[in-house]
Amino acid sequence: MLVAIFTVSLLDETVPYQSNGGRRNNVQLGVGRSVWAGAPPPAIPERALDGIPGCLAWLSLLFAIASAIAFPRILLLIAALLGFYSAVRFLFAGIANVMGLRKIDQWEKTDWYTRYKAEANSESLPWEDVHHVVIIPNYKEPDEILRRTLDNLAAQHQARQRMSVVLAMEAAEDGCVEKAERLVHDYEPCFANLFFAVHPRGLPGEMQCKSANEAWAARWIKRKLVDQMGYNIDNICVTTQDADSLWHKDHFYAQTYLFAITPERHLRFWQAPIRYHTNIWDINPLLRIVNAYSTAFELAYLAAPWWIPMPISSYSLSLKLLDNSGYWDGDVIADEWHMFIKSYFAREGAVMLDRIFLPFSATAVTGDTLWQALKNRYQQSLRHAWGSKEVGYIVAKMLEQPEVDINVSFKLLFRVAHDILLAGAGWVIITAGAQLPFLFNPPLLRQVLSEGINNPAYMLLQVSFLLVSILGIVFWYQDVIKRPPRTRKQTFMERIFTLLSFPLLPILTLIVVAIPVLQAQTRLMVGIPLRFQVSKKI
């Protein structure tokens, strides 16, 4: 029961995304000023920092084994307390999720230009001066996906007047230029500008990945728009998106308001909540509940005022902040948390993320069979969990930039490390702590059951199980009522699999969340690299 509670609660661990290096000792800040007044301190080996989460996970296992023999009741209580903490986080996520759903309703009823006229002041940008650059990194994406994405962008607020789109192609994809030319020919009239940039393969210090591709495209569009065409860099908001992201119809309407009205626009990221609904009726019914929980917790992270929100998947920031921070690193498998952390330290802790409560739709990982779908989801989770490197990256930045207030730095470190360590070392303590005491001391199970609620661990387990069960049903229902209409009639077997998904959820999350996290952290600890793979979504 304890393992089930924590395994399900792992779904709210929005684990960050991989950074394979990217530690820069001399990031430029504005006009000629560097973060270093003198020589940088001696560098700590990257392996030592990358291995922090994995090392703690394995130390937790050794602690659990020794404790199960020496003081099994104390270990069981520690595991129960950690499981209860996870269940309480589940409760707070439920509260935040309700807050987020209410905000979505409010935002969908807002006329953003009317609100701009009521609130604009001397620090605001003129509405018509805001220009959006949308970067779409893609590699071997089918034409139908890219056309669907471009159709969605073309329907956005004043796309023809104030949106430039960049198709970020990879030279490693055969025929990428021809594909991009076809799309530009068909969609160029829909936007202020529609370009494509081709990221060369094999550049020094780079790997073939989204981060390197979007960095190349961002530098290219900066030269094109600002240096050649005379656009004002202060007025440009850059949105980087997954090739399958479909924005809410008012997303860029609201983004224009936020960028124009925010005085600290060059110290901000913007993030909308994600819903995995684009292909909801095409994925296996057993995995829909996993996506429902992910959707609920990602909205909760954005809506909770007591937690630092972080970017995920598709997000925005000013071109000026992007340029001053040195763009995305070319040796990063995925970009979201890493780019935020990099910008955070480039601006000495002044960078924040603001919310856009207009959900966008994403395509969930799938497969032709259940086995293939599980494998693809496992690989995606493994890639996401490579972001455990971000703990070491923040520590490196704290050592490299001691002038940044330690309280400011530690706040971000705690936010990132909390999720990563709870998903790794925390999972080990709970899983091993809930089973090893009984395995090594068989009479203990009968004693705990006979003591009932008089036993603290037993009582915590019952409360935790009740919280998780009730909120789990609520999260699933909230997702169901927001799903798009069915594309085909529900079958009998689909109903059966949907019902089975509830009791099987702990096993499913064990396979597609907990194990890949531990594998990623262990590989980082021993220095085994990860090869970037595109997950199948259609």
Secondary structure, 3 states (H helix, E strand, C coil): CHHHHHHHHHHHCCCCCCCCCCCCCCCEECCCEECCCCCCCCCCCHHHHHCHHHHHHHHHHHHHHHHHHHCHHHHHHHHHHHHHHHHHHHHHHHHHHHHHHHHHHHHHCCCHHHHHHHHCCCCCCCHHHCEEEEEEECCCCCHHHHHHHHHHHHCCCCHHHHEEEEEEEECCCCCHHHHHHHHHHHHHHHCCEEEEEEECCCCCCCCCCHHHHHHHHHHHHHHHHHHHCCCCHHHEEEEECCCCCECCCCHHHHHHHHHHHCCCHHHEEEECCEECCCCCCCCCHHHHHHHHHHHHHHHHHHHCCCCCCCCCCCEEEEHHHHHHCCCCCCCCCCCHHHHHHHHHHHCCCCCEEEECCCCEECCCCCCCCHHHHHHHHHHHHHHHHHHHHHHHHHHHHHHHCCCCCHHHHHHHHHHHHHHHHHHHHHHHHHHHHHHHHHHHCCHHHHHHHHHHHHCHHHHHHHHHHHHHHHHHHHHHHHHHHHCCCCCCCCCHHHHHHHHHHHHHHHHHHHHHHHHHHHHHHHHHHHCCCCCCCCCCCC
